[in-house]
Structure formats: C-alpha cells, structure tokens
Amino acid sequence: MRRLLIRCGAMGIAATLSIAAFALDADTIKGLWRFEDGGGDTAADTSDNGNDGTLFGGPEWVTGYEGDGLQFAFATGNYMLAPVPYSNTATILMWALY
C-alpha cells in the first residue's frame, strides 16, 4: 500500500510539472504583446511579426507583476486592436489580475 501511495504521488507531481511547462512556437505565433511599453497608444509586438497593437479608450499604464502592465476598464470600452491575420482557429493566452 505504501509503495502504491508513493507511486501515485510521484505520478501526480510529474503530471503537474508537465502541464505547467509550455513553449511558444516562433513559426506559428502571430503576435506577442507583453504590455511593458510603459506609456503611449501602442503596444509593441515582441514576436518577429511586427503586429503592433493600437490602444483605444485610454487603458491605464500601471506597474505590473513583472515590469509594466495595462489596466483595461472594459466597461468604458478599453481595448487593443492589432493587424493580425486570423484563420478559423486561434489560441489566446493571457495573464490577468482582477
């Protein structure tokens, strides 16, 4: 029984670590906006595609968890628009604090 519990615990830890690790594919990524510009009406695309985003509605530049960040008040119509060519599928990954 003890060996079974140890094996289950080790498998759980391995599964957790494998889920937490990921990498961005530079060949397929369309844009990467870190929102660490610190000011202005443009969010720089840090991928190699140059799809800088335009900020609308005046989102506020704030101190983020690491570096700068943007505070979007969606109720007042803050958003970013980027010239990204979309296909039928897309994946969006973001960190948010609310």
One Martini backbone bead per residue (centre of mass of N, CA, C, O) as a GRO file, in nm:
protein
   98
    1MET     BB    1   0.058   0.063  -0.021
    2ARG     BB    2   0.296   0.255   0.004
    3ARG     BB    3   0.395   0.228  -0.291
    4LEU     BB    4   0.137   0.332  -0.422
    5LEU     BB    5   0.143   0.618  -0.299
    6ILE     BB    6   0.417   0.700  -0.414
    7ARG     BB    7   0.347   0.661  -0.712
    8CYS     BB    8   0.106   0.855  -0.722
    9GLY     BB    9   0.263   1.105  -0.630
   10ALA     BB   10   0.472   1.105  -0.862
   11MET     BB   11   0.262   1.125  -1.093
   12GLY     BB   12   0.136   1.394  -1.002
   13ILE     BB   13   0.391   1.565  -1.025
   14ALA     BB   14   0.455   1.506  -1.324
   15ALA     BB   15   0.187   1.617  -1.437
   16THR     BB   16   0.214   1.905  -1.331
   17LEU     BB   17   0.485   1.977  -1.473
   18SER     BB   18   0.389   1.921  -1.770
   19ILE     BB   19   0.161   2.139  -1.773
   20ALA     BB   20   0.342   2.400  -1.695
   21ALA     BB   21   0.489   2.340  -1.959
   22PHE     BB   22   0.586   2.570  -2.225
   23ALA     BB   23   0.592   2.675  -2.577
   24LEU     BB   24   0.667   2.894  -2.827
   25ASP     BB   25   0.595   2.912  -3.172
   26ALA     BB   26   0.763   3.100  -3.406
   27ASP     BB   27   0.606   2.994  -3.672
   28THR     BB   28   0.287   3.053  -3.550
   29ILE     BB   29   0.304   3.313  -3.426
   30LYS     BB   30   0.138   3.638  -3.442
   31GLY     BB   31   0.163   3.746  -3.129
   32LEU     BB   32   0.338   3.955  -2.865
   33TRP     BB   33   0.201   4.111  -2.575
   34ARG     BB   34   0.338   4.257  -2.274
   35PHE     BB   35   0.278   4.549  -2.172
   36GLU     BB   36   0.593   4.712  -2.131
   37ASP     BB   37   0.612   5.019  -2.241
   38GLY     BB   38   0.480   5.259  -2.025
   39GLY     BB   39   0.341   5.401  -2.288
   40GLY     BB   40   0.094   5.508  -2.486
   41ASP     BB   41  -0.090   5.385  -2.801
   42THR     BB   42   0.116   5.133  -2.802
   43ALA     BB   43   0.167   4.777  -2.856
   44ALA     BB   44   0.424   4.577  -2.866
   45ASP     BB   45   0.550   4.336  -3.082
   46THR     BB   46   0.774   4.063  -2.976
   47SER     BB   47   0.766   3.941  -3.222
   48ASP     BB   48   0.859   3.897  -3.573
   49ASN     BB   49   0.584   4.051  -3.708
   50GLY     BB   50   0.489   4.357  -3.630
   51ASN     BB   51   0.194   4.360  -3.454
   52ASP     BB   52   0.107   4.631  -3.354
   53GLY     BB   53  -0.092   4.779  -3.111
   54THR     BB   54  -0.390   4.961  -3.066
   55LEU     BB   55  -0.510   5.189  -2.834
   56PHE     BB   56  -0.836   5.209  -2.680
   57GLY     BB   57  -0.986   5.422  -2.432
   58GLY     BB   58  -0.748   5.455  -2.223
   59PRO     BB   59  -0.557   5.272  -2.095
   60GLU     BB   60  -0.370   5.202  -1.806
   61TRP     BB   61  -0.060   5.251  -1.691
   62VAL     BB   62   0.109   5.005  -1.491
   63THR     BB   63   0.220   4.819  -1.238
   64GLY     BB   64   0.332   4.509  -1.253
   65TYR     BB   65   0.449   4.209  -1.167
   66GLU     BB   66   0.645   4.244  -1.432
   67GLY     BB   67   0.667   4.543  -1.468
   68ASP     BB   68   0.457   4.648  -1.680
   69GLY     BB   69   0.108   4.754  -1.752
   70LEU     BB   70  -0.244   4.703  -1.817
   71GLN     BB   71  -0.555   4.879  -1.761
   72PHE     BB   72  -0.872   4.747  -1.818
   73ALA     BB   73  -1.194   4.909  -1.880
   74PHE     BB   74  -1.448   4.751  -2.028
   75ALA     BB   75  -1.692   4.943  -1.957
   76THR     BB   76  -1.528   5.190  -2.130
   77GLY     BB   77  -1.377   5.064  -2.395
   78ASN     BB   78  -1.115   4.901  -2.362
   79TYR     BB   79  -0.862   4.833  -2.621
   80MET     BB   80  -0.697   4.613  -2.860
   81LEU     BB   81  -0.561   4.653  -3.196
   82ALA     BB   82  -0.451   4.408  -3.436
   83PRO     BB   83  -0.280   4.308  -3.745
   84VAL     BB   84  -0.414   3.998  -3.755
   85PRO     BB   85  -0.415   3.703  -3.915
   86TYR     BB   86  -0.692   3.500  -3.941
   87SER     BB   87  -0.836   3.201  -3.881
   88ASN     BB   88  -1.040   2.944  -3.767
   89THR     BB   89  -0.808   2.940  -3.550
   90ALA     BB   90  -0.732   3.001  -3.192
   91THR     BB   91  -0.497   3.113  -2.937
   92ILE     BB   92  -0.532   3.246  -2.604
   93LEU     BB   93  -0.291   3.404  -2.388
   94MET     BB   94  -0.328   3.508  -2.036
   95TRP     BB   95  -0.280   3.746  -1.787
   96ALA     BB   96  -0.480   3.804  -1.486
   97LEU     BB   97  -0.598   4.078  -1.273
   98TYR     BB   98  -0.901   4.128  -1.042
   0.00000   0.00000   0.00000
